[in-house]
Amino acid sequence: TPKQIVIYNALRFEIPKFYHIPMINNPQGKKLSKRDGAMDVMEYKRMGYLPEALLNFLVRLGWSNGDQEIFSMDEMLELFDPNNINKSASAYNEEKLRWLNAQYIKKTSDEKLILLLQELDCDISNHSKKELLLSVCKDRAETLIDLKDAIKTIITPPRDFEPKGVKKFIKRDTVVTLQTYFLILDKENRLDTPEDVEKFTKPFIQKHGLKFPELFQPIRICLTGGTQAPSVYDIIAILGKEETLKRIDFAILMNFDIDEEDEETGY
């Protein structure tokens, strides 16, 4: 700063007020380095972070306004006061950044998310259920990469099945249950919403004396290949009857990738 003041005086410019942001440390309290996450700002974009979230994160590293965590651009401009710049060093916290990014993803319009996803080679602009697809997936996403992966998990037909999930949830009578559900599903004409799916699925569960995981987890495995997925009602409503039936049929045909040895021992 003293050198900058000399230059201002030499040019006969008015000397501005200088404010200094404290050092940003890593979680261990040492100077932040590349190994701690400091990188080119474009790398954060490639990792699926929104610019609004990153800006919000950076603002909160050196400044505060009470306990408020999330600021719009207008709020930053209105509330920023240099007198509230922190005097002590702040710490880079990737978990906090991911949390902030998740909040901004939830608040971002579907139209904008669709455009951002296109930049990541994920085009759902022509998907008939794109609004429901985004609504279901963005609640769990902390980055745009998470959102893309969640969408791909639903819209891409599985070609193999999670061994751990199959071993836990696919029993000898599971296929019969799925085949019976398949016939009920095939008779339904309207599957536009998750509520439409719920209307006939809950009575099916009650009629056959099932627990929810006994039906829902095998269906998740059929539809996505694994057990970590959104509500079955949501997935079926997004895929539609024809695609849902096709995936259940394929999983049964492939016997969930269970080999003969496992089958002989009761899966």
PyMOL commands that set and color helices and strands:
alter all, ss='L'
color gray80, all
select helices_A, chain A and resi 2-10+34-36+41-46+51-62+73-79+82-84+94-107+110-118+130-138+144-155+163-169+174-187+194-207+212-224+232-253+255-257+260-264
alter helices_A, ss='H'
color red, helices_A
select strands_A, chain A and resi 24-25+90-91
alter strands_A, ss='S'
color yellow, strands_A
deselect
rebuild
show_as cartoon
